[in-house]
């Protein structure tokens, strides 16, 4: 079961457990006041890690929106073999 933490503007944080991949996991209704709340992105348990690694993980937990024009323009090279699944075999 996966657990997700949400923040209600009235009641604070609450956690819901989901048993499957279906359903909206970006928003949920607060179990106390029934207000629509947004999901929080929390880092995994990092208390045993080096502080530099921990800070790096925690700073990267919010999803970043990347536009197509900001992506690198590298295109994948196609193999020159007639049968690409046999590339490298003689």
N, CA, C and O atoms as a CHARMM CRD file, in Angstrom:
* protein
*
  360
    1    1 UNK  N      0.83500  -1.17300   0.00000 PROA 1      0.00000
    2    1 UNK  CA     0.00000   0.00000   0.00000 PROA 1      0.00000
    3    1 UNK  C      0.88400   1.24300   0.00000 PROA 1      0.00000
    4    1 UNK  O      1.88600   1.30300   0.71300 PROA 1      0.00000
    5    2 UNK  N      0.51500   2.20400  -0.78300 PROA 2      0.00000
    6    2 UNK  CA     1.25100   3.45800  -0.84100 PROA 2      0.00000
    7    2 UNK  C      0.52600   4.49900   0.00900 PROA 2      0.00000
    8    2 UNK  O     -0.70400   4.54800   0.03800 PROA 2      0.00000
    9    3 UNK  N      1.30400   5.32500   0.69600 PROA 3      0.00000
   10    3 UNK  CA     0.68300   6.39700   1.45300 PROA 3      0.00000
   11    3 UNK  C      1.07400   7.73600   0.85200 PROA 3      0.00000
   12    3 UNK  O      2.20100   7.92200   0.39200 PROA 3      0.00000
   13    4 UNK  N      0.13100   8.66000   0.86100 PROA 4      0.00000
   14    4 UNK  CA     0.30900   9.98300   0.28600 PROA 4      0.00000
   15    4 UNK  C     -0.09200  11.01300   1.32900 PROA 4      0.00000
   16    4 UNK  O     -1.10200  10.85200   2.01400 PROA 4      0.00000
   17    5 UNK  N      0.70000  12.06900   1.44600 PROA 5      0.00000
   18    5 UNK  CA     0.43500  13.13000   2.40900 PROA 5      0.00000
   19    5 UNK  C     -0.15400  14.33000   1.68400 PROA 5      0.00000
   20    5 UNK  O      0.31500  14.72100   0.61500 PROA 5      0.00000
   21    6 UNK  N     -1.18200  14.90100   2.28000 PROA 6      0.00000
   22    6 UNK  CA    -1.86200  16.06200   1.73100 PROA 6      0.00000
   23    6 UNK  C     -1.89000  17.15800   2.79200 PROA 6      0.00000
   24    6 UNK  O     -1.76100  16.87800   3.98400 PROA 6      0.00000
   25    7 UNK  N     -2.06000  18.41700   2.35000 PROA 7      0.00000
   26    7 UNK  CA    -2.15400  19.52900   3.29200 PROA 7      0.00000
   27    7 UNK  C     -3.48400  20.24400   3.11200 PROA 7      0.00000
   28    7 UNK  O     -3.79100  20.77200   2.04300 PROA 7      0.00000
   29    8 UNK  N     -4.25900  20.24500   4.18300 PROA 8      0.00000
   30    8 UNK  CA    -5.52600  20.95600   4.22800 PROA 8      0.00000
   31    8 UNK  C     -5.24700  22.36100   4.75500 PROA 8      0.00000
   32    8 UNK  O     -4.49300  22.52000   5.71500 PROA 8      0.00000
   33    9 UNK  N     -5.84400  23.38100   4.14300 PROA 9      0.00000
   34    9 UNK  CA    -5.60600  24.75600   4.58100 PROA 9      0.00000
   35    9 UNK  C     -6.22000  25.01900   5.95600 PROA 9      0.00000
   36    9 UNK  O     -5.78900  25.93700   6.65300 PROA 9      0.00000
   37   10 UNK  N     -7.21000  24.23600   6.35400 PROA 10     0.00000
   38   10 UNK  CA    -7.86700  24.43100   7.65200 PROA 10     0.00000
   39   10 UNK  C     -7.28300  23.53400   8.74100 PROA 10     0.00000
   40   10 UNK  O     -7.04500  23.98900   9.86000 PROA 10     0.00000
   41   11 UNK  N     -7.05000  22.25200   8.41500 PROA 11     0.00000
   42   11 UNK  CA    -6.69000  21.26400   9.43300 PROA 11     0.00000
   43   11 UNK  C     -5.20500  20.89300   9.45500 PROA 11     0.00000
   44   11 UNK  O     -4.73100  20.34800  10.45200 PROA 11     0.00000
   45   12 UNK  N     -4.47900  21.16700   8.41200 PROA 12     0.00000
   46   12 UNK  CA    -3.06100  20.78500   8.36100 PROA 12     0.00000
   47   12 UNK  C     -2.85600  19.52600   7.53100 PROA 12     0.00000
   48   12 UNK  O     -3.64900  19.21000   6.64400 PROA 12     0.00000
   49   13 UNK  N     -1.77800  18.81600   7.83800 PROA 13     0.00000
   50   13 UNK  CA    -1.40900  17.63500   7.05600 PROA 13     0.00000
   51   13 UNK  C     -2.20400  16.40200   7.46600 PROA 13     0.00000
   52   13 UNK  O     -2.56100  16.22800   8.63100 PROA 13     0.00000
   53   14 UNK  N     -2.47000  15.55100   6.47700 PROA 14     0.00000
   54   14 UNK  CA    -3.07100  14.24400   6.73700 PROA 14     0.00000
   55   14 UNK  C     -2.54900  13.26700   5.69900 PROA 14     0.00000
   56   14 UNK  O     -2.13000  13.66800   4.61300 PROA 14     0.00000
   57   15 UNK  N     -2.57300  11.99100   6.03500 PROA 15     0.00000
   58   15 UNK  CA    -2.03800  10.94800   5.16100 PROA 15     0.00000
   59   15 UNK  C     -3.14600   9.97200   4.80500 PROA 15     0.00000
   60   15 UNK  O     -3.94100   9.56700   5.65400 PROA 15     0.00000
   61   16 UNK  N     -3.18000   9.60500   3.52800 PROA 16     0.00000
   62   16 UNK  CA    -4.13500   8.60200   3.05200 PROA 16     0.00000
   63   16 UNK  C     -3.36400   7.43000   2.47000 PROA 16     0.00000
   64   16 UNK  O     -2.30900   7.61400   1.86300 PROA 16     0.00000
   65   17 UNK  N     -3.88200   6.24000   2.65300 PROA 17     0.00000
   66   17 UNK  CA    -3.27400   5.03700   2.11100 PROA 17     0.00000
   67   17 UNK  C     -4.11100   4.55400   0.93600 PROA 17     0.00000
   68   17 UNK  O     -5.33400   4.45300   1.03300 PROA 17     0.00000
   69   18 UNK  N     -3.45100   4.25900  -0.16400 PROA 18     0.00000
   70   18 UNK  CA    -4.13100   3.78300  -1.36900 PROA 18     0.00000
   71   18 UNK  C     -3.68900   2.36100  -1.65300 PROA 18     0.00000
   72   18 UNK  O     -2.52800   2.00400  -1.45600 PROA 18     0.00000
   73   19 UNK  N     -4.62600   1.55900  -2.11600 PROA 19     0.00000
   74   19 UNK  CA    -4.34000   0.17000  -2.41700 PROA 19     0.00000
   75   19 UNK  C     -4.45800  -0.06400  -3.89700 PROA 19     0.00000
   76   19 UNK  O     -5.27600  -0.89600  -4.29000 PROA 19     0.00000
   77   20 UNK  N     -3.75500   0.56100  -4.70200 PROA 20     0.00000
   78   20 UNK  CA    -3.85800   0.37200  -6.12700 PROA 20     0.00000
   79   20 UNK  C     -3.37700   1.62000  -6.84200 PROA 20     0.00000
   80   20 UNK  O     -3.01900   2.62400  -6.22700 PROA 20     0.00000
   81   21 UNK  N     -3.38100   1.52100  -8.14300 PROA 21     0.00000
   82   21 UNK  CA    -2.84100   2.60900  -8.93800 PROA 21     0.00000
   83   21 UNK  C     -3.92800   3.55500  -9.44000 PROA 21     0.00000
   84   21 UNK  O     -3.60500   4.58100 -10.03900 PROA 21     0.00000
   85   22 UNK  N     -5.17400   3.25200  -9.22100 PROA 22     0.00000
   86   22 UNK  CA    -6.25800   4.08500  -9.74500 PROA 22     0.00000
   87   22 UNK  C     -6.56000   5.23200  -8.79300 PROA 22     0.00000
   88   22 UNK  O     -6.22600   5.19500  -7.60900 PROA 22     0.00000
   89   23 UNK  N     -7.18900   6.22900  -9.33800 PROA 23     0.00000
   90   23 UNK  CA    -7.64200   7.34400  -8.51500 PROA 23     0.00000
   91   23 UNK  C     -6.73500   8.56000  -8.63600 PROA 23     0.00000
   92   23 UNK  O     -5.59900   8.47100  -9.10400 PROA 23     0.00000
   93   24 UNK  N     -7.26400   9.68700  -8.20600 PROA 24     0.00000
   94   24 UNK  CA    -6.53300  10.94100  -8.24700 PROA 24     0.00000
   95   24 UNK  C     -5.63000  11.02700  -7.02800 PROA 24     0.00000
   96   24 UNK  O     -6.10600  10.97900  -5.89400 PROA 24     0.00000
   97   25 UNK  N     -4.34600  11.15100  -7.25300 PROA 25     0.00000
   98   25 UNK  CA    -3.40900  11.22400  -6.14300 PROA 25     0.00000
   99   25 UNK  C     -2.80800  12.61400  -5.99900 PROA 25     0.00000
  100   25 UNK  O     -1.90200  12.81600  -5.19100 PROA 25     0.00000
  101   26 UNK  N     -3.30300  13.57700  -6.77700 PROA 26     0.00000
  102   26 UNK  CA    -2.81800  14.95700  -6.67000 PROA 26     0.00000
  103   26 UNK  C     -3.66000  15.77500  -5.69900 PROA 26     0.00000
  104   26 UNK  O     -3.17700  16.73800  -5.10400 PROA 26     0.00000
  105   27 UNK  N     -4.90000  15.39200  -5.54700 PROA 27     0.00000
  106   27 UNK  CA    -5.80600  16.08700  -4.64000 PROA 27     0.00000
  107   27 UNK  C     -6.64200  15.06400  -3.89000 PROA 27     0.00000
  108   27 UNK  O     -6.92100  13.97700  -4.39500 PROA 27     0.00000
  109   28 UNK  N     -7.03700  15.43100  -2.67400 PROA 28     0.00000
  110   28 UNK  CA    -7.89700  14.56100  -1.87900 PROA 28     0.00000
  111   28 UNK  C     -8.72300  15.43300  -0.94900 PROA 28     0.00000
  112   28 UNK  O     -8.35800  16.57400  -0.66700 PROA 28     0.00000
  113   29 UNK  N     -9.82000  14.89800  -0.48200 PROA 29     0.00000
  114   29 UNK  CA   -10.65900  15.62100   0.45500 PROA 29     0.00000
  115   29 UNK  C    -10.20500  15.32600   1.87900 PROA 29     0.00000
  116   29 UNK  O     -9.94600  14.17600   2.23600 PROA 29     0.00000
  117   30 UNK  N    -10.11200  16.36700   2.67700 PROA 30     0.00000
  118   30 UNK  CA    -9.70200  16.23600   4.07800 PROA 30     0.00000
  119   30 UNK  C    -10.72200  15.37200   4.81600 PROA 30     0.00000
  120   30 UNK  O    -11.92400  15.59600   4.67600 PROA 30     0.00000
  121   31 UNK  N    -10.27300  14.39200   5.59700 PROA 31     0.00000
  122   31 UNK  CA   -11.22500  13.53000   6.30900 PROA 31     0.00000
  123   31 UNK  C    -11.96100  14.26300   7.43500 PROA 31     0.00000
  124   31 UNK  O    -13.01400  13.80100   7.87400 PROA 31     0.00000
  125   32 UNK  N    -11.42800  15.40300   7.91500 PROA 32     0.00000
  126   32 UNK  CA   -12.06900  16.12300   9.01600 PROA 32     0.00000
  127   32 UNK  C    -13.08200  17.16200   8.54000 PROA 32     0.00000
  128   32 UNK  O    -14.20800  17.20300   9.03700 PROA 32     0.00000
  129   33 UNK  N    -12.68100  18.01600   7.56200 PROA 33     0.00000
  130   33 UNK  CA   -13.56000  19.12300   7.15100 PROA 33     0.00000
  131   33 UNK  C    -14.03500  19.00500   5.71200 PROA 33     0.00000
  132   33 UNK  O    -14.80400  19.84900   5.25300 PROA 33     0.00000
  133   34 UNK  N    -13.59800  17.97800   4.98800 PROA 34     0.00000
  134   34 UNK  CA   -14.02600  17.70000   3.61600 PROA 34     0.00000
  135   34 UNK  C    -13.61700  18.79700   2.62400 PROA 34     0.00000
  136   34 UNK  O    -14.30900  19.02100   1.63000 PROA 34     0.00000
  137   35 UNK  N    -12.48800  19.48700   2.89200 PROA 35     0.00000
  138   35 UNK  CA   -11.95300  20.50900   1.98900 PROA 35     0.00000
  139   35 UNK  C    -10.99600  19.84400   1.00800 PROA 35     0.00000
  140   35 UNK  O    -10.21800  18.97000   1.39200 PROA 35     0.00000
  141   36 UNK  N    -11.05000  20.25100  -0.25100 PROA 36     0.00000
  142   36 UNK  CA   -10.14700  19.70800  -1.25700 PROA 36     0.00000
  143   36 UNK  C     -8.73100  20.17100  -0.94700 PROA 36     0.00000
  144   36 UNK  O     -8.48400  21.37000  -0.81800 PROA 36     0.00000
  145   37 UNK  N     -7.79900  19.22600  -0.82700 PROA 37     0.00000
  146   37 UNK  CA    -6.42800  19.52100  -0.41200 PROA 37     0.00000
  147   37 UNK  C     -5.44600  19.01600  -1.45000 PROA 37     0.00000
  148   37 UNK  O     -5.71300  18.03600  -2.14700 PROA 37     0.00000
  149   38 UNK  N     -4.30600  19.68900  -1.55000 PROA 38     0.00000
  150   38 UNK  CA    -3.27500  19.30500  -2.51000 PROA 38     0.00000
  151   38 UNK  C     -2.25200  18.39000  -1.85900 PROA 38     0.00000
  152   38 UNK  O     -2.02200  18.44100  -0.65100 PROA 38     0.00000
  153   39 UNK  N     -1.65000  17.55700  -2.68500 PROA 39     0.00000
  154   39 UNK  CA    -0.66300  16.59200  -2.21800 PROA 39     0.00000
  155   39 UNK  C      0.66100  17.27700  -1.91200 PROA 39     0.00000
  156   39 UNK  O      1.06900  18.20600  -2.60900 PROA 39     0.00000
  157   40 UNK  N      1.32600  16.80700  -0.86500 PROA 40     0.00000
  158   40 UNK  CA     2.67200  17.24900  -0.51400 PROA 40     0.00000
  159   40 UNK  C      3.65300  16.20700  -1.01700 PROA 40     0.00000
  160   40 UNK  O      3.37200  15.01000  -0.96700 PROA 40     0.00000
  161   41 UNK  N      4.78000  16.64900  -1.49300 PROA 41     0.00000
  162   41 UNK  CA     5.81800  15.73100  -1.92200 PROA 41     0.00000
  163   41 UNK  C      6.88600  15.71300  -0.85300 PROA 41     0.00000
  164   41 UNK  O      7.65200  16.66700  -0.71400 PROA 41     0.00000
  165   42 UNK  N      6.93800  14.63500  -0.10000 PROA 42     0.00000
  166   42 UNK  CA     7.87500  14.51400   1.01400 PROA 42     0.00000
  167   42 UNK  C      9.02100  13.59300   0.61900 PROA 42     0.00000
  168   42 UNK  O      8.83300  12.63000  -0.12400 PROA 42     0.00000
  169   43 UNK  N     10.21100  13.90100   1.12500 PROA 43     0.00000
  170   43 UNK  CA    11.36200  13.05000   0.82400 PROA 43     0.00000
  171   43 UNK  C     11.26100  11.72400   1.57700 PROA 43     0.00000
  172   43 UNK  O     10.53500  11.62400   2.56600 PROA 43     0.00000
  173   44 UNK  N     11.98200  10.71700   1.11300 PROA 44     0.00000
  174   44 UNK  CA    12.01600   9.45200   1.84300 PROA 44     0.00000
  175   44 UNK  C     12.78600   9.63700   3.14800 PROA 44     0.00000
  176   44 UNK  O     13.37300  10.69400   3.38100 PROA 44     0.00000
  177   45 UNK  N     12.78500   8.63300   3.97800 PROA 45     0.00000
  178   45 UNK  CA    13.51000   8.70400   5.24900 PROA 45     0.00000
  179   45 UNK  C     15.00000   8.82600   4.94800 PROA 45     0.00000
  180   45 UNK  O     15.60400   7.93800   4.34600 PROA 45     0.00000
  181   46 UNK  N     15.57600   9.94200   5.37900 PROA 46     0.00000
  182   46 UNK  CA    16.97000  10.22000   5.02800 PROA 46     0.00000
  183   46 UNK  C     17.84000  10.51500   6.24700 PROA 46     0.00000
  184   46 UNK  O     18.92600  11.07400   6.09200 PROA 46     0.00000
  185   47 UNK  N     17.40400  10.16000   7.43900 PROA 47     0.00000
  186   47 UNK  CA    18.15000  10.54100   8.63100 PROA 47     0.00000
  187   47 UNK  C     19.50500   9.85000   8.74100 PROA 47     0.00000
  188   47 UNK  O     20.35800  10.31900   9.49500 PROA 47     0.00000
  189   48 UNK  N     19.73200   8.77600   8.03400 PROA 48     0.00000
  190   48 UNK  CA    21.01600   8.07400   8.09700 PROA 48     0.00000
  191   48 UNK  C     21.99400   8.50900   7.00600 PROA 48     0.00000
  192   48 UNK  O     23.13500   8.04800   6.98300 PROA 48     0.00000
  193   49 UNK  N     21.56600   9.37900   6.11500 PROA 49     0.00000
  194   49 UNK  CA    22.41100   9.79600   5.00800 PROA 49     0.00000
  195   49 UNK  C     23.30800  10.96700   5.39400 PROA 49     0.00000
  196   49 UNK  O     23.04700  11.67900   6.36400 PROA 49     0.00000
  197   50 UNK  N     24.36200  11.14700   4.61700 PROA 50     0.00000
  198   50 UNK  CA    25.21900  12.31300   4.74700 PROA 50     0.00000
  199   50 UNK  C     24.38600  13.57300   4.50800 PROA 50     0.00000
  200   50 UNK  O     23.46900  13.55200   3.68800 PROA 50     0.00000
  201   51 UNK  N     24.68600  14.65700   5.20100 PROA 51     0.00000
  202   51 UNK  CA    23.86100  15.86700   5.11100 PROA 51     0.00000
  203   51 UNK  C     23.83300  16.44400   3.69800 PROA 51     0.00000
  204   51 UNK  O     22.81100  16.99200   3.28400 PROA 51     0.00000
  205   52 UNK  N     24.92900  16.33500   2.95100 PROA 52     0.00000
  206   52 UNK  CA    24.94000  16.85700   1.58300 PROA 52     0.00000
  207   52 UNK  C     23.99400  16.06100   0.68900 PROA 52     0.00000
  208   52 UNK  O     23.26400  16.63500  -0.11800 PROA 52     0.00000
  209   53 UNK  N     24.01000  14.74800   0.83600 PROA 53     0.00000
  210   53 UNK  CA    23.12500  13.89300   0.04700 PROA 53     0.00000
  211   53 UNK  C     21.66900  14.13300   0.45200 PROA 53     0.00000
  212   53 UNK  O     20.78400  14.21400  -0.40000 PROA 53     0.00000
  213   54 UNK  N     21.43500  14.24400   1.74800 PROA 54     0.00000
  214   54 UNK  CA    20.08100  14.48600   2.25100 PROA 54     0.00000
  215   54 UNK  C     19.52400  15.80000   1.71200 PROA 54     0.00000
  216   54 UNK  O     18.37900  15.84000   1.26300 PROA 54     0.00000
  217   55 UNK  N     20.30200  16.86100   1.74600 PROA 55     0.00000
  218   55 UNK  CA    19.84200  18.15000   1.23300 PROA 55     0.00000
  219   55 UNK  C     19.55900  18.09100  -0.25900 PROA 55     0.00000
  220   55 UNK  O     18.60800  18.70400  -0.74400 PROA 55     0.00000
  221   56 UNK  N     20.38300  17.35700  -0.97800 PROA 56     0.00000
  222   56 UNK  CA    20.18400  17.21300  -2.42800 PROA 56     0.00000
  223   56 UNK  C     18.87000  16.48500  -2.71900 PROA 56     0.00000
  224   56 UNK  O     18.12000  16.89600  -3.60400 PROA 56     0.00000
  225   57 UNK  N     18.59200  15.42200  -1.99000 PROA 57     0.00000
  226   57 UNK  CA    17.35100  14.66100  -2.17800 PROA 57     0.00000
  227   57 UNK  C     16.14300  15.51200  -1.82000 PROA 57     0.00000
  228   57 UNK  O     15.16900  15.55900  -2.57100 PROA 57     0.00000
  229   58 UNK  N     16.20100  16.18600  -0.67400 PROA 58     0.00000
  230   58 UNK  CA    15.05700  16.96600  -0.21200 PROA 58     0.00000
  231   58 UNK  C     14.78100  18.16400  -1.10600 PROA 58     0.00000
  232   58 UNK  O     13.62700  18.56400  -1.26000 PROA 58     0.00000
  233   59 UNK  N     15.80000  18.73400  -1.68700 PROA 59     0.00000
  234   59 UNK  CA    15.58100  19.89300  -2.55700 PROA 59     0.00000
  235   59 UNK  C     14.98600  19.47900  -3.89500 PROA 59     0.00000
  236   59 UNK  O     14.42100  20.31500  -4.60000 PROA 59     0.00000
  237   60 UNK  N     15.10000  18.22200  -4.25700 PROA 60     0.00000
  238   60 UNK  CA    14.59700  17.76200  -5.54400 PROA 60     0.00000
  239   60 UNK  C     13.27300  17.05900  -5.48300 PROA 60     0.00000
  240   60 UNK  O     12.89800  16.40600  -6.45600 PROA 60     0.00000
  241   61 UNK  N     12.53800  17.15500  -4.39200 PROA 61     0.00000
  242   61 UNK  CA    11.30300  16.39700  -4.25700 PROA 61     0.00000
  243   61 UNK  C     10.11400  17.03200  -4.97900 PROA 61     0.00000
  244   61 UNK  O      9.20400  16.31300  -5.39100 PROA 61     0.00000
  245   62 UNK  N     10.09300  18.33400  -5.14300 PROA 62     0.00000
  246   62 UNK  CA     8.99300  18.96000  -5.87000 PROA 62     0.00000
  247   62 UNK  C      9.14300  18.66600  -7.34900 PROA 62     0.00000
  248   62 UNK  O     10.22800  18.86000  -7.90000 PROA 62     0.00000
  249   63 UNK  N      8.09600  18.20800  -8.01000 PROA 63     0.00000
  250   63 UNK  CA     8.21000  17.93400  -9.43500 PROA 63     0.00000
  251   63 UNK  C      8.47300  19.22800 -10.20600 PROA 63     0.00000
  252   63 UNK  O      7.91700  20.27700  -9.88000 PROA 63     0.00000
  253   64 UNK  N      9.30500  19.14500 -11.20500 PROA 64     0.00000
  254   64 UNK  CA     9.63400  20.30200 -12.01100 PROA 64     0.00000
  255   64 UNK  C      8.94600  20.17200 -13.36600 PROA 64     0.00000
  256   64 UNK  O      8.94500  19.10000 -13.97300 PROA 64     0.00000
  257   65 UNK  N      8.36600  21.26600 -13.83000 PROA 65     0.00000
  258   65 UNK  CA     7.71100  21.28000 -15.13100 PROA 65     0.00000
  259   65 UNK  C      8.75000  21.67200 -16.17200 PROA 65     0.00000
  260   65 UNK  O      9.38200  22.72300 -16.06400 PROA 65     0.00000
  261   66 UNK  N      8.92200  20.83300 -17.16700 PROA 66     0.00000
  262   66 UNK  CA     9.89800  21.07900 -18.22200 PROA 66     0.00000
  263   66 UNK  C      9.14600  21.17400 -19.54000 PROA 66     0.00000
  264   66 UNK  O      8.37000  20.28500 -19.89000 PROA 66     0.00000
  265   67 UNK  N      9.38300  22.25700 -20.26500 PROA 67     0.00000
  266   67 UNK  CA     8.75200  22.43100 -21.55600 PROA 67     0.00000
  267   67 UNK  C      9.57400  21.74500 -22.63600 PROA 67     0.00000
  268   67 UNK  O     10.77800  21.54400 -22.48400 PROA 67     0.00000
  269   68 UNK  N      8.92200  21.39600 -23.70400 PROA 68     0.00000
  270   68 UNK  CA     9.58800  20.69300 -24.79500 PROA 68     0.00000
  271   68 UNK  C     10.75200  21.50900 -25.35100 PROA 68     0.00000
  272   68 UNK  O     11.80500  20.95400 -25.66600 PROA 68     0.00000
  273   69 UNK  N     10.56700  22.82800 -25.47200 PROA 69     0.00000
  274   69 UNK  CA    11.63200  23.65800 -26.03800 PROA 69     0.00000
  275   69 UNK  C     12.84000  23.77500 -25.10300 PROA 69     0.00000
  276   69 UNK  O     13.92300  24.16100 -25.54500 PROA 69     0.00000
  277   70 UNK  N     12.66900  23.45000 -23.82700 PROA 70     0.00000
  278   70 UNK  CA    13.78400  23.48500 -22.88400 PROA 70     0.00000
  279   70 UNK  C     14.56200  22.17200 -22.84000 PROA 70     0.00000
  280   70 UNK  O     15.62000  22.09900 -22.21500 PROA 70     0.00000
  281   71 UNK  N     14.05200  21.15200 -23.49000 PROA 71     0.00000
  282   71 UNK  CA    14.71800  19.84600 -23.49100 PROA 71     0.00000
  283   71 UNK  C     15.91400  19.86800 -24.43000 PROA 71     0.00000
  284   71 UNK  O     15.91200  20.61800 -25.40600 PROA 71     0.00000
  285   72 UNK  N     16.93900  19.06200 -24.15800 PROA 72     0.00000
  286   72 UNK  CA    18.08500  19.00000 -25.07000 PROA 72     0.00000
  287   72 UNK  C     17.66100  18.44800 -26.42700 PROA 72     0.00000
  288   72 UNK  O     16.73700  17.64000 -26.51800 PROA 72     0.00000
  289   73 UNK  N     18.33400  18.88300 -27.46000 PROA 73     0.00000
  290   73 UNK  CA    17.96800  18.51800 -28.82000 PROA 73     0.00000
  291   73 UNK  C     18.72900  17.30000 -29.34300 PROA 73     0.00000
  292   73 UNK  O     18.83600  17.12300 -30.55600 PROA 73     0.00000
  293   74 UNK  N     19.24600  16.47700 -28.47300 PROA 74     0.00000
  294   74 UNK  CA    19.96700  15.28000 -28.90300 PROA 74     0.00000
  295   74 UNK  C     18.98800  14.25700 -29.45500 PROA 74     0.00000
  296   74 UNK  O     17.99700  13.91700 -28.80900 PROA 74     0.00000
  297   75 UNK  N     19.27100  13.78100 -30.62900 PROA 75     0.00000
  298   75 UNK  CA    18.44800  12.73400 -31.22300 PROA 75     0.00000
  299   75 UNK  C     19.19200  11.40900 -31.11300 PROA 75     0.00000
  300   75 UNK  O     20.41800  11.36300 -31.21400 PROA 75     0.00000
  301   76 UNK  N     18.45000  10.35300 -30.90800 PROA 76     0.00000
  302   76 UNK  CA    19.05900   9.03100 -30.80500 PROA 76     0.00000
  303   76 UNK  C     19.54900   8.59100 -32.17200 PROA 76     0.00000
  304   76 UNK  O     18.85700   8.74400 -33.17900 PROA 76     0.00000
  305   77 UNK  N     20.74800   8.04600 -32.18600 PROA 77     0.00000
  306   77 UNK  CA    21.29400   7.54300 -33.44400 PROA 77     0.00000
  307   77 UNK  C     20.76800   6.13600 -33.69200 PROA 77     0.00000
  308   77 UNK  O     20.71300   5.30800 -32.78200 PROA 77     0.00000
  309   78 UNK  N     20.39500   5.88700 -34.90200 PROA 78     0.00000
  310   78 UNK  CA    19.92200   4.55800 -35.26300 PROA 78     0.00000
  311   78 UNK  C     21.12500   3.71600 -35.65800 PROA 78     0.00000
  312   78 UNK  O     22.06000   4.22300 -36.27700 PROA 78     0.00000
  313   79 UNK  N     21.11100   2.45800 -35.31200 PROA 79     0.00000
  314   79 UNK  CA    22.21700   1.59400 -35.71600 PROA 79     0.00000
  315   79 UNK  C     22.26300   1.44800 -37.24000 PROA 79     0.00000
  316   79 UNK  O     21.23000   1.48900 -37.90700 PROA 79     0.00000
  317   80 UNK  N     23.45700   1.27800 -37.77200 PROA 80     0.00000
  318   80 UNK  CA    23.63700   1.15100 -39.21400 PROA 80     0.00000
  319   80 UNK  C     23.49900  -0.29100 -39.69300 PROA 80     0.00000
  320   80 UNK  O     23.74900  -0.57400 -40.86500 PROA 80     0.00000
  321   81 UNK  N     23.11500  -1.18500 -38.83000 PROA 81     0.00000
  322   81 UNK  CA    22.97100  -2.58400 -39.20300 PROA 81     0.00000
  323   81 UNK  C     21.63000  -2.79300 -39.92300 PROA 81     0.00000
  324   81 UNK  O     20.65300  -2.09300 -39.65600 PROA 81     0.00000
  325   82 UNK  N     21.60400  -3.75800 -40.82900 PROA 82     0.00000
  326   82 UNK  CA    20.37100  -4.07300 -41.53300 PROA 82     0.00000
  327   82 UNK  C     19.34600  -4.65900 -40.57300 PROA 82     0.00000
  328   82 UNK  O     18.14100  -4.46400 -40.73600 PROA 82     0.00000
  329   83 UNK  N     19.82800  -5.36500 -39.59300 PROA 83     0.00000
  330   83 UNK  CA    18.97300  -5.95200 -38.56800 PROA 83     0.00000
  331   83 UNK  C     19.42700  -5.39200 -37.21400 PROA 83     0.00000
  332   83 UNK  O     20.36600  -5.93700 -36.63300 PROA 83     0.00000
  333   84 UNK  N     18.81000  -4.33500 -36.68600 PROA 84     0.00000
  334   84 UNK  CA    19.30500  -3.66200 -35.48600 PROA 84     0.00000
  335   84 UNK  C     19.36800  -4.56800 -34.27100 PROA 84     0.00000
  336   84 UNK  O     20.19500  -4.34600 -33.38700 PROA 84     0.00000
  337   85 UNK  N     18.52500  -5.57300 -34.20300 PROA 85     0.00000
  338   85 UNK  CA    18.57400  -6.47500 -33.05200 PROA 85     0.00000
  339   85 UNK  C     19.81300  -7.36300 -33.07500 PROA 85     0.00000
  340   85 UNK  O     20.13800  -7.99700 -32.07100 PROA 85     0.00000
  341   86 UNK  N     20.49800  -7.41400 -34.19300 PROA 86     0.00000
  342   86 UNK  CA    21.72600  -8.21000 -34.29400 PROA 86     0.00000
  343   86 UNK  C     22.97300  -7.33500 -34.32500 PROA 86     0.00000
  344   86 UNK  O     24.05800  -7.82700 -34.63400 PROA 86     0.00000
  345   87 UNK  N     22.84600  -6.07700 -34.01900 PROA 87     0.00000
  346   87 UNK  CA    24.01200  -5.18400 -34.05100 PROA 87     0.00000
  347   87 UNK  C     25.06000  -5.68700 -33.06300 PROA 87     0.00000
  348   87 UNK  O     24.74200  -6.02700 -31.92300 PROA 87     0.00000
  349   88 UNK  N     26.28400  -5.72900 -33.50600 PROA 88     0.00000
  350   88 UNK  CA    27.37800  -6.18000 -32.65500 PROA 88     0.00000
  351   88 UNK  C     27.68300  -7.65100 -32.79700 PROA 88     0.00000
  352   88 UNK  O     28.66700  -8.13100 -32.23400 PROA 88     0.00000
  353   89 UNK  N     26.86500  -8.38200 -33.53400 PROA 89     0.00000
  354   89 UNK  CA    27.11500  -9.80200 -33.73100 PROA 89     0.00000
  355   89 UNK  C     27.70600 -10.00200 -35.13500 PROA 89     0.00000
  356   89 UNK  O     27.28500  -9.36500 -36.10000 PROA 89     0.00000
  357   90 UNK  N     28.65400 -10.87000 -35.21700 PROA 90     0.00000
  358   90 UNK  CA    29.27000 -11.12900 -36.53500 PROA 90     0.00000
  359   90 UNK  C     28.73600 -12.39800 -37.14900 PROA 90     0.00000
  360   90 UNK  O     29.14000 -12.76800 -38.25100 PROA 90     0.00000
